[in-house]
Amino acid sequence: MIKRLAQIGKYAVPIVIGFFIARTIYRNWQQVREAEWQFAPAYLLVSIALSVPWFVYRPYVWTVLLRRFGYSVPFGPSFRIVRQAEISRYVPGTVWQYLSRIYLAGRWGVPATAVLGATLVETVLLLLAALPLALWNLQQVLPVMGSYQRIVLVVFLIASIGVVHPRILNWWAAILARYARQPYRELQVGWLTLAGIWVSYLLTWLLLGLGLAFFVRAIMVIPFADFPRLAGDYAASWIASMLAVVAPAGMGIRDGVFGLLLNRTMPLGTAFAVALAVRLWLIVLELAWVGVAQAMPAGPQESEEIQ
């Protein structure tokens, strides 16, 4: 019964939230029309350039983590695996992007445990890198925090040191291996390497956030001073959608949270319209990078399957 309700929720939650967003935009359509919309192609080009690390660097990190688990896959095939698997996030269910990676990486002889281990380490580091951006605007979202915002940031940084420590990562990875009934090969990586990935992911988040801010600037007039806040709002909405696993690719949840946070600087109807535009822009970029991945030369294992 619980599983059935969970399956229904995976379809119902995005639909309900989508209906709420659409109704809000419809009821405030005059307000949306009166917003200072524009079209500035130059800013779109800047947005594309700043988003490149988000789509290219993450597959590289996954490749590095796989090697630390003892399995080597060239960057080209790894790029294809990650980009193709992430499209499956839009299928209802929380496992499809992981199953896709397992299937595609299996062509290179990488077992499920190593794929899941590298993917989970990547996801944890990505979440930890998104948190500083989200916490940066915490005082504005929750005024009651006041000066405690700085304390939260310091506590988070200290906690991150423990979370990314190799001993802790190997501990839960071993539990995962036993649960999946797969042989476990310990992740051979130093703390400085993981900390370096976290810092580089933080930079990746900063660039993506600025890239999305430039996209918004390309379609409507917003002050450059709002760019850091917009980047932090998107990071917070991304975290919310990752934690709420009921929606495929965070659909509805990410857009709803992002719109509500944007409502601090623009009317609600306009904020939801911008949130939907950002979602469509990211989908376009994702599809474009899948096209790039498909155009890359296939590896020997993939070529044999095609023949």
Secondary structure as GFF3:
##gff-version 3
##sequence-region A 1 307
A	DSSP	alpha_helix	2	27	.	.	.	ID=ss1
A	DSSP	alpha_helix	29	33	.	.	.	ID=ss2
A	DSSP	alpha_helix	41	68	.	.	.	ID=ss3
A	DSSP	alpha_helix	75	87	.	.	.	ID=ss4
A	DSSP	three_ten_helix	88	90	.	.	.	ID=ss5
A	DSSP	alpha_helix	96	106	.	.	.	ID=ss6
A	DSSP	alpha_helix	112	136	.	.	.	ID=ss7
A	DSSP	alpha_helix	138	141	.	.	.	ID=ss8
A	DSSP	three_ten_helix	143	145	.	.	.	ID=ss9
A	DSSP	alpha_helix	148	163	.	.	.	ID=ss10
A	DSSP	alpha_helix	166	180	.	.	.	ID=ss11
A	DSSP	alpha_helix	191	219	.	.	.	ID=ss12
A	DSSP	three_ten_helix	224	226	.	.	.	ID=ss13
A	DSSP	alpha_helix	227	243	.	.	.	ID=ss14
A	DSSP	three_ten_helix	248	250	.	.	.	ID=ss15
A	DSSP	alpha_helix	253	262	.	.	.	ID=ss16
A	DSSP	alpha_helix	268	295	.	.	.	ID=ss17
A	DSSP	alpha_helix	300	306	.	.	.	ID=ss18
###
